[in-house]
Amino acid sequence: EAIQAVGGQIQVAFHVIYYNTEDNVPQEQIDAQIAEMNKCYAGYYGGVNTGYTFVLASVDRTSNKKWFTMLPGSNNEKLAKQTLAKDVIHRLNVYTCKPGRDLLGWSFFPTSYPKSSYMHGVVFHYGSLPGGYLTPYNLGGTLVHESGHYMGLYHTFQGGCTAPGDYV
């Protein structure tokens, strides 16, 4: 028996971390990313309409060379999030940067930290925004994917093929 998704509106606090002027992504790319999130979570490309919609709540821009190349679990990630995170209980905080080690992005599962922790949110490569330079990863799918983890979804291969598997 299928469980129907509850859905709801998710307010997005968008944090642009840049180092050079070309890394300071334009508003049009941010708007295109939010539109792509809404298409994907509505089942536009197949699958089910989850009932979740995303609304841009705020945008801020920070020039910081160290934060721009942060890695998961690093002190730079902690400092960036501690400084920039907004209302983590009521907002999806997303951070664009150019992570090292060829990473496209990451997110922690909801159970990884207390719900009030500034560590929640998604960090992702600015080149993966719609229209970015990271072909073929420049259609906005990285934030879509990582936001799924933020909401508790595993990869389909996690947990194997026997119950509970990936919990879907």
MARKE-184014 format. One record per residue: residue number from 1; y, z, x of N, C-alpha, C in turn. Coordinates in steps of 0.1 Angstrom, whole numbers, plus 5000, padded with zeros to 4 digits. Each point is the difference from the previous one (the first is absolute). Example, Ala and Ser with C-alpha at 12.3 -4.5 7.8 and 13.67 -1.06 7.14 Angstrom:
// residues 2
@n 1 nv 4943 nw 5078 nu 5132 cav 5012 caw 5000 cau 4991 cv 5012 cw 5000 cu 5009
@n 2 nv 5011 nw 4993 nu 4996 cav 5011 caw 5000 cau 5009 cv 5011 cw 5008 cu 4992
// end
This chain:
// residues 168
@n 1 nv 4988 nw 5000 nu 5008 cav 5012 caw 5000 cau 4992 cv 5012 cw 5000 cu 5009
@n 2 nv 5009 nw 4991 nu 4998 cav 5013 caw 4998 cau 5008 cv 5010 cw 5011 cu 4995
@n 3 nv 5007 nw 5005 nu 5010 cav 5010 caw 5010 cau 4998 cv 5013 cw 4992 cu 5000
@n 4 nv 5009 nw 5002 nu 4990 cav 5012 caw 4993 cau 4999 cv 5011 cw 5007 cu 5009
@n 5 nv 5007 nw 4992 nu 5008 cav 5010 caw 5006 cau 5009 cv 5011 cw 5005 cu 4991
@n 6 nv 5006 nw 5011 nu 5005 cav 5011 caw 5007 cau 4992 cv 5013 cw 4992 cu 5003
@n 7 nv 5003 nw 4997 nu 5013 cav 5012 caw 4993 cau 5003 cv 5012 cw 5009 cu 5000
@n 8 nv 5012 nw 4993 nu 5001 cav 5012 caw 5007 cau 5000 cv 5010 cw 4993 cu 5009
@n 9 nv 5012 nw 5005 nu 5001 cav 5010 caw 4994 cau 5008 cv 5001 cw 5008 cu 5013
@n 10 nv 5000 nw 4992 nu 5011 cav 5001 caw 5007 cau 5013 cv 5013 cw 4996 cu 5007
@n 11 nv 5008 nw 5010 nu 5003 cav 5013 caw 4998 cau 5006 cv 4998 cw 4999 cu 5015
@n 12 nv 5006 nw 4990 nu 5006 cav 4998 caw 4997 cau 5014 cv 5012 cw 5003 cu 5008
@n 13 nv 4999 nw 5008 nu 5010 cav 5011 caw 5003 cau 5010 cv 4996 cw 4991 cu 5012
@n 14 nv 5008 nw 4990 nu 5003 cav 4998 caw 4990 cau 5010 cv 5008 cw 5004 cu 5013
@n 15 nv 4993 nw 5003 nu 5011 cav 5007 caw 5003 cau 5012 cv 4998 cw 4989 cu 5011
@n 16 nv 5010 nw 4993 nu 5003 cav 5000 caw 4990 cau 5010 cv 5003 cw 5006 cu 5014
@n 17 nv 4990 nw 5000 nu 5008 cav 5002 caw 5004 cau 5014 cv 5001 cw 4988 cu 5009
@n 18 nv 5010 nw 4998 nu 5007 cav 5002 caw 4988 cau 5009 cv 5005 cw 5004 cu 5013
@n 19 nv 4999 nw 4990 nu 5009 cav 5005 caw 5001 cau 5014 cv 5010 cw 4989 cu 5003
@n 20 nv 4997 nw 4988 nu 4997 cav 5009 caw 4989 cau 5002 cv 5004 cw 4995 cu 4986
@n 21 nv 5011 nw 4992 nu 5000 cav 5005 caw 4995 cau 4987 cv 4990 cw 4993 cu 4991
@n 22 nv 4991 nw 4992 nu 5006 cav 4990 caw 4992 cau 4992 cv 4990 cw 5009 cu 4994
@n 23 nv 4998 nw 5012 nu 5005 cav 4991 caw 5010 cau 4994 cv 5005 cw 5007 cu 4988
@n 24 nv 5013 nw 4999 nu 4998 cav 5007 caw 5006 cau 4989 cv 4999 cw 4991 cu 4988
@n 25 nv 4989 nw 5001 nu 4993 cav 4996 caw 4991 cau 4989 cv 5010 cw 4999 cu 4989
@n 26 nv 5002 nw 4988 nu 4995 cav 5010 caw 4998 cau 4989 cv 4995 cw 5005 cu 4987
@n 27 nv 5010 nw 5003 nu 4991 cav 4997 caw 5005 cau 4987 cv 4991 cw 4991 cu 4992
@n 28 nv 5001 nw 4987 nu 5002 cav 4992 caw 4990 cau 4993 cv 4985 cw 5002 cu 5003
@n 29 nv 4997 nw 5003 nu 5013 cav 4986 caw 5002 cau 5003 cv 4994 cw 5013 cu 4993
@n 30 nv 5009 nw 5010 nu 5000 cav 4996 caw 5013 cau 4993 cv 4997 cw 4997 cu 4985
@n 31 nv 5010 nw 4993 nu 4994 cav 4998 caw 4997 cau 4986 cv 4987 cw 4991 cu 4997
@n 32 nv 4998 nw 4991 nu 5010 cav 4988 caw 4991 cau 4998 cv 4987 cw 5009 cu 5002
@n 33 nv 5001 nw 5010 nu 5009 cav 4988 caw 5009 cau 5002 cv 4997 cw 5008 cu 4987
@n 34 nv 5011 nw 5005 nu 4994 cav 4998 caw 5008 cau 4987 cv 4994 cw 4991 cu 4989
@n 35 nv 5005 nw 4988 nu 5000 cav 4995 caw 4990 cau 4990 cv 4985 cw 4997 cu 5002
@n 36 nv 4996 nw 4999 nu 5013 cav 4986 caw 4997 cau 5004 cv 4991 cw 5012 cu 4996
@n 37 nv 5005 nw 5012 nu 5002 cav 4993 caw 5012 cau 4996 cv 4997 cw 5000 cu 4985
@n 38 nv 5010 nw 4996 nu 4993 cav 4999 caw 5000 cau 4985 cv 4990 cw 4989 cu 4996
@n 39 nv 5000 nw 4989 nu 5006 cav 4991 caw 4989 cau 4997 cv 4985 cw 5005 cu 5002
@n 40 nv 4998 nw 5005 nu 5012 cav 4987 caw 5004 cau 5004 cv 4994 cw 5011 cu 4991
@n 41 nv 5008 nw 5010 nu 4998 cav 4995 caw 5012 cau 4992 cv 4999 cw 4997 cu 4985
@n 42 nv 5006 nw 4988 nu 4996 cav 4999 caw 4995 cau 4986 cv 4988 cw 4991 cu 4998
@n 43 nv 4993 nw 4997 nu 5011 cav 4988 caw 4991 cau 4999 cv 5003 cw 4985 cu 5000
@n 44 nv 5012 nw 4997 nu 5005 cav 5005 caw 4986 cau 5000 cv 4990 cw 4991 cu 5008
@n 45 nv 4994 nw 5005 nu 5011 cav 4991 caw 4992 cau 5008 cv 4985 cw 5002 cu 4996
@n 46 nv 4998 nw 5007 nu 4990 cav 4986 caw 5003 cau 4995 cv 4999 cw 5015 cu 5000
@n 47 nv 4988 nw 5004 nu 4995 cav 4999 caw 5015 cau 4999 cv 5006 cw 5005 cu 4987
@n 48 nv 5003 nw 5012 nu 5000 cav 5005 caw 5007 cau 4988 cv 5015 cw 5004 cu 5001
@n 49 nv 5006 nw 5000 nu 4989 cav 5014 caw 5006 cau 5000 cv 4999 cw 5015 cu 5001
@n 50 nv 5004 nw 5006 nu 5011 cav 4999 caw 5014 cau 5002 cv 5009 cw 5009 cu 4992
@n 51 nv 5010 nw 4994 nu 4994 cav 5010 caw 5007 cau 4993 cv 5011 cw 5006 cu 5009
@n 52 nv 4999 nw 4998 nu 5013 cav 5010 caw 5005 cau 5009 cv 5011 cw 4990 cu 5002
@n 53 nv 5012 nw 5004 nu 5000 cav 5011 caw 4992 cau 5004 cv 5008 cw 5007 cu 5011
@n 54 nv 5007 nw 4992 nu 5008 cav 5008 caw 5005 cau 5011 cv 5015 cw 4997 cu 4998
@n 55 nv 5008 nw 5010 nu 5002 cav 5014 caw 4998 cau 4999 cv 5007 cw 5005 cu 5013
@n 56 nv 5009 nw 4992 nu 5005 cav 5007 caw 5004 cau 5012 cv 5010 cw 5011 cu 4997
@n 57 nv 4998 nw 5012 nu 5005 cav 5009 caw 5011 cau 4998 cv 5012 cw 5001 cu 5010
@n 58 nv 4996 nw 4997 nu 5012 cav 5011 caw 5001 cau 5011 cv 4996 cw 4992 cu 5012
@n 59 nv 5010 nw 4996 nu 5008 cav 4997 caw 4993 cau 5013 cv 5009 cw 5007 cu 5010
@n 60 nv 4995 nw 5003 nu 5012 cav 5008 caw 5005 cau 5011 cv 4996 cw 4993 cu 5012
@n 61 nv 5008 nw 4999 nu 5010 cav 4998 caw 4993 cau 5012 cv 5003 cw 5009 cu 5012
@n 62 nv 4991 nw 5000 nu 5010 cav 5001 caw 5009 cau 5011 cv 4996 cw 4992 cu 5013
@n 63 nv 5009 nw 5000 nu 5010 cav 4998 caw 4993 cau 5012 cv 4994 cw 5011 cu 5010
@n 64 nv 4987 nw 4999 nu 5004 cav 4994 caw 5009 cau 5009 cv 4989 cw 4994 cu 5007
@n 65 nv 5002 nw 4998 nu 5013 cav 4990 caw 4993 cau 5009 cv 4986 cw 5006 cu 5000
@n 66 nv 5000 nw 5014 nu 5000 cav 4987 caw 5007 cau 5001 cv 4993 cw 4999 cu 4987
@n 67 nv 5007 nw 5002 nu 4989 cav 4993 caw 5000 cau 4987 cv 4996 cw 4986 cu 4996
@n 68 nv 5007 nw 4990 nu 5005 cav 4997 caw 4986 cau 4997 cv 4986 cw 4996 cu 5005
@n 69 nv 4995 nw 5006 nu 5010 cav 4986 caw 4997 cau 5005 cv 4990 cw 5012 cu 4998
@n 70 nv 5002 nw 5007 nu 4990 cav 4992 caw 5012 cau 4997 cv 4985 cw 4996 cu 4998
@n 71 nv 4992 nw 5010 nu 5002 cav 4985 caw 4998 cau 4998 cv 4995 cw 5011 cu 4990
@n 72 nv 4989 nw 4998 nu 4993 cav 4995 caw 5010 cau 4991 cv 4997 cw 5013 cu 5007
@n 73 nv 5005 nw 5011 nu 4995 cav 4998 caw 5013 cau 5005 cv 5009 cw 5004 cu 5012
@n 74 nv 5009 nw 4991 nu 5004 cav 5008 caw 5003 cau 5011 cv 5012 cw 5009 cu 4997
@n 75 nv 5006 nw 5006 nu 5010 cav 5012 caw 5008 cau 4998 cv 5011 cw 4992 cu 4994
@n 76 nv 5001 nw 4987 nu 5005 cav 5011 caw 4992 cau 4994 cv 4998 cw 4997 cu 4985
@n 77 nv 4987 nw 4999 nu 4996 cav 4998 caw 4998 cau 4985 cv 5005 cw 5013 cu 4993
@n 78 nv 4996 nw 5011 nu 5005 cav 5003 caw 5013 cau 4994 cv 5015 cw 5002 cu 4999
@n 79 nv 5007 nw 4997 nu 5011 cav 5015 caw 5002 cau 5001 cv 5007 cw 4990 cu 4990
@n 80 nv 4995 nw 4987 nu 5000 cav 5006 caw 4991 cau 4991 cv 4999 cw 5004 cu 4985
@n 81 nv 4987 nw 5004 nu 4997 cav 4998 caw 5004 cau 4986 cv 5007 cw 5013 cu 4996
@n 82 nv 5000 nw 5009 nu 5009 cav 5007 caw 5013 cau 4998 cv 5015 cw 4998 cu 4997
@n 83 nv 5005 nw 4991 nu 5008 cav 5015 caw 4997 cau 4999 cv 5003 cw 4991 cu 4988
@n 84 nv 4992 nw 4990 nu 4996 cav 5004 caw 4990 cau 4990 cv 4994 cw 5002 cu 4987
@n 85 nv 4988 nw 5007 nu 4998 cav 4993 caw 5001 cau 4988 cv 5009 cw 5006 cu 4989
@n 86 nv 4999 nw 4994 nu 4988 cav 5008 caw 5004 cau 4988 cv 4990 cw 5004 cu 4989
@n 87 nv 5002 nw 5012 nu 4995 cav 4993 caw 5004 cau 4987 cv 4985 cw 4996 cu 5000
@n 88 nv 4992 nw 5004 nu 5010 cav 4987 caw 4995 cau 5002 cv 4991 cw 5003 cu 4988
@n 89 nv 5003 nw 5009 nu 4991 cav 4991 caw 5003 cau 4988 cv 5003 cw 4989 cu 4990
@n 90 nv 5012 nw 4995 nu 4999 cav 5003 caw 4990 cau 4990 cv 5003 cw 4986 cu 5005
@n 91 nv 4999 nw 4997 nu 5013 cav 5003 caw 4987 cau 5005 cv 4988 cw 4996 cu 5009
@n 92 nv 4998 nw 4986 nu 5001 cav 4992 caw 4994 cau 5010 cv 5010 cw 4996 cu 5011
@n 93 nv 4999 nw 5007 nu 5011 cav 5008 caw 4997 cau 5012 cv 4993 cw 4990 cu 5008
@n 94 nv 5007 nw 4989 nu 5003 cav 4995 caw 4989 cau 5008 cv 5009 cw 4998 cu 5012
@n 95 nv 4994 nw 4997 nu 5012 cav 5007 caw 4999 cau 5012 cv 4997 cw 4987 cu 5007
@n 96 nv 5010 nw 4991 nu 5002 cav 4997 caw 4988 cau 5008 cv 5003 cw 5003 cu 5014
@n 97 nv 4992 nw 4994 nu 5009 cav 5002 caw 5002 cau 5014 cv 4991 cw 4989 cu 5007
@n 98 nv 4998 nw 5001 nu 5013 cav 4991 caw 4991 cau 5007 cv 4991 cw 5009 cu 5008
@n 99 nv 4989 nw 5004 nu 4993 cav 4991 caw 5010 cau 5006 cv 4993 cw 4993 cu 5012
@n 100 nv 4996 nw 5009 nu 5010 cav 4992 caw 4995 cau 5011 cv 4986 cw 4997 cu 4997
@n 101 nv 4992 nw 4995 nu 5010 cav 4986 caw 4998 cau 4998 cv 4996 cw 4989 cu 4990
@n 102 nv 5010 nw 4991 nu 4997 cav 4997 caw 4989 cau 4990 cv 4997 cw 5005 cu 4986
@n 103 nv 5005 nw 5012 nu 4997 cav 4997 caw 5005 cau 4986 cv 5010 cw 4994 cu 4990
@n 104 nv 4994 nw 4997 nu 4988 cav 5008 caw 4995 cau 4989 cv 5006 cw 5012 cu 4993
@n 105 nv 4993 nw 5011 nu 4999 cav 5005 caw 5011 cau 4993 cv 4990 cw 5011 cu 4998
@n 106 nv 5004 nw 5011 nu 4994 cav 4991 caw 5011 cau 4996 cv 5006 cw 5009 cu 4990
@n 107 nv 4991 nw 5007 nu 4994 cav 5003 caw 5010 cau 4990 cv 4990 cw 5011 cu 5000
@n 108 nv 5003 nw 5012 nu 4996 cav 4990 caw 5011 cau 4999 cv 4996 cw 5001 cu 4986
@n 109 nv 4988 nw 5005 nu 4997 cav 4995 caw 5002 cau 4987 cv 5008 cw 5013 cu 4994
@n 110 nv 5001 nw 5000 nu 4987 cav 5007 caw 5011 cau 4994 cv 4995 cw 5014 cu 5004
@n 111 nv 4987 nw 5001 nu 5003 cav 4995 caw 5013 cau 5003 cv 5001 cw 5004 cu 5015
@n 112 nv 5006 nw 4991 nu 5008 cav 5002 caw 5002 cau 5014 cv 5010 cw 5011 cu 5004
@n 113 nv 5010 nw 5002 nu 4991 cav 5011 caw 5009 cau 5002 cv 5003 cw 5007 cu 4986
@n 114 nv 5007 nw 5012 nu 5001 cav 5004 caw 5005 cau 4987 cv 5010 cw 4990 cu 4993
@n 115 nv 5001 nw 5000 nu 4987 cav 5007 caw 4990 cau 4993 cv 5015 cw 5000 cu 5003
@n 116 nv 5005 nw 5011 nu 5005 cav 5015 caw 5000 cau 5004 cv 5002 cw 4996 cu 5014
@n 117 nv 4990 nw 4996 nu 5008 cav 5001 caw 4997 cau 5014 cv 5008 cw 4987 cu 5002
@n 118 nv 5009 nw 5000 nu 5009 cav 5008 caw 4988 cau 5004 cv 4991 cw 4989 cu 5007
@n 119 nv 4988 nw 5004 nu 5003 cav 4991 caw 4990 cau 5007 cv 4994 cw 4990 cu 4990
@n 120 nv 5001 nw 5002 nu 4987 cav 4996 caw 4990 cau 4990 cv 5009 cw 4988 cu 5001
@n 121 nv 4994 nw 4989 nu 4995 cav 5008 caw 4987 cau 5000 cv 4992 cw 4989 cu 5008
@n 122 nv 5007 nw 4989 nu 5002 cav 4994 caw 4988 cau 5006 cv 5009 cw 4996 cu 5012
@n 123 nv 4994 nw 4998 nu 5011 cav 5007 caw 4993 cau 5012 cv 4994 cw 4986 cu 5001
@n 124 nv 5009 nw 4990 nu 5001 cav 4994 caw 4987 cau 5002 cv 5010 cw 4991 cu 5008
@n 125 nv 4994 nw 4989 nu 5005 cav 5007 caw 4991 cau 5009 cv 5010 cw 4992 cu 4992
@n 126 nv 5012 nw 5000 nu 5005 cav 5011 caw 4992 cau 4993 cv 4997 cw 4985 cu 4999
@n 127 nv 4992 nw 4995 nu 5009 cav 4997 caw 4986 cau 5000 cv 4990 cw 4996 cu 4989
@n 128 nv 4994 nw 5010 nu 4993 cav 4991 caw 4998 cau 4989 cv 5006 cw 4999 cu 4987
@n 129 nv 5014 nw 5002 nu 4999 cav 5007 caw 4999 cau 4988 cv 4999 cw 4985 cu 4995
@n 130 nv 5002 nw 4997 nu 4987 cav 5000 caw 4986 cau 4996 cv 5011 cw 4993 cu 5008
@n 131 nv 4996 nw 4989 nu 5006 cav 5009 caw 4992 cau 5008 cv 5002 cw 5004 cu 5014
@n 132 nv 4992 nw 5010 nu 5004 cav 5000 caw 5005 cau 5014 cv 4994 cw 4990 cu 5010
@n 133 nv 4999 nw 5004 nu 5012 cav 4995 caw 4991 cau 5010 cv 4985 cw 5001 cu 5003
@n 134 nv 4993 nw 5010 nu 4995 cav 4986 caw 5002 cau 5003 cv 4991 cw 4992 cu 4992
@n 135 nv 5001 nw 4987 nu 5000 cav 4991 caw 4991 cau 4993 cv 4985 cw 5003 cu 5005
@n 136 nv 4990 nw 5001 nu 4991 cav 5001 caw 4998 cau 4986 cv 5001 cw 5014 cu 4992
@n 137 nv 5005 nw 5010 nu 5007 cav 5002 caw 5013 cau 4994 cv 5014 cw 5003 cu 4995
@n 138 nv 5007 nw 4989 nu 4997 cav 5014 caw 5001 cau 4996 cv 5002 cw 4997 cu 4985
@n 139 nv 4991 nw 5004 nu 4992 cav 5001 caw 4998 cau 4986 cv 5002 cw 5013 cu 4992
@n 140 nv 5001 nw 5011 nu 5007 cav 5003 caw 5013 cau 4993 cv 4987 cw 5008 cu 4998
@n 141 nv 4988 nw 4996 nu 5004 cav 4988 caw 5006 cau 4997 cv 4997 cw 5013 cu 5007
@n 142 nv 5007 nw 5002 nu 5012 cav 4998 caw 5012 cau 5008 cv 5004 cw 5012 cu 4992
@n 143 nv 5012 nw 5000 nu 4994 cav 5005 caw 5012 cau 4993 cv 4991 cw 5002 cu 4987
@n 144 nv 4996 nw 4989 nu 4994 cav 4991 caw 5001 cau 4988 cv 4987 cw 5007 cu 5004
@n 145 nv 4994 nw 4996 nu 5011 cav 4988 caw 5006 cau 5004 cv 5001 cw 5014 cu 5004
@n 146 nv 5010 nw 5003 nu 5008 cav 5002 caw 5014 cau 5005 cv 5004 cw 5009 cu 4988
@n 147 nv 5007 nw 4995 nu 4990 cav 5004 caw 5008 cau 4989 cv 4988 cw 5004 cu 4992
@n 148 nv 4990 nw 4992 nu 5000 cav 4987 caw 5004 cau 4994 cv 4994 cw 5012 cu 5006
@n 149 nv 5000 nw 5000 nu 5013 cav 4995 caw 5012 cau 5007 cv 5009 cw 5013 cu 4997
@n 150 nv 5013 nw 4998 nu 4999 cav 5010 caw 5010 cau 4996 cv 4996 cw 5006 cu 4987
@n 151 nv 4995 nw 4991 nu 4991 cav 4996 caw 5005 cau 4987 cv 4985 cw 5004 cu 4999
@n 152 nv 4993 nw 5000 nu 5011 cav 4987 caw 5006 cau 5001 cv 4988 cw 4989 cu 5000
@n 153 nv 5003 nw 4988 nu 5001 cav 4990 caw 4989 cau 5000 cv 4994 cw 4999 cu 5015
@n 154 nv 4987 nw 4999 nu 5000 cav 4993 caw 4997 cau 5013 cv 4999 cw 4985 cu 5001
@n 155 nv 4996 nw 4995 nu 5012 cav 4996 caw 4987 cau 5002 cv 4987 cw 4998 cu 4992
@n 156 nv 4997 nw 4988 nu 4995 cav 4987 caw 4998 cau 4993 cv 4988 cw 5003 cu 5008
@n 157 nv 5001 nw 4999 nu 5013 cav 4988 caw 5003 cau 5008 cv 4998 cw 5014 cu 5004
@n 158 nv 5010 nw 5009 nu 4997 cav 4999 caw 5014 cau 5003 cv 4991 cw 5007 cu 4990
@n 159 nv 4991 nw 5008 nu 5005 cav 4991 caw 5008 cau 4991 cv 4988 cw 4993 cu 4997
@n 160 nv 4998 nw 4987 nu 5005 cav 4988 caw 4993 cau 4998 cv 4998 cw 4995 cu 4985
@n 161 nv 4988 nw 4996 nu 4997 cav 4998 caw 4993 cau 4987 cv 4993 cw 5009 cu 4990
@n 162 nv 4998 nw 5013 nu 5003 cav 4994 caw 5009 cau 4991 cv 5010 cw 5010 cu 4996
@n 163 nv 4999 nw 5005 nu 4988 cav 5010 caw 5010 cau 4994 cv 5002 cw 5012 cu 5009
@n 164 nv 5013 nw 5004 nu 5002 cav 5012 caw 4995 cau 4993 cv 5006 cw 4988 cu 5007
@n 165 nv 4995 nw 4995 nu 5011 cav 5006 caw 4989 cau 5007 cv 5014 cw 5001 cu 5003
@n 166 nv 5008 nw 4990 nu 4995 cav 5015 caw 5000 cau 5002 cv 5007 cw 5007 cu 4989
@n 167 nv 4993 nw 5006 nu 4990 cav 5005 caw 5007 cau 4989 cv 5005 cw 4991 cu 4989
@n 168 nv 4999 nw 4987 nu 5001 cav 5004 caw 4991 cau 4990 cv 4989 cw 4996 cu 4991
// end
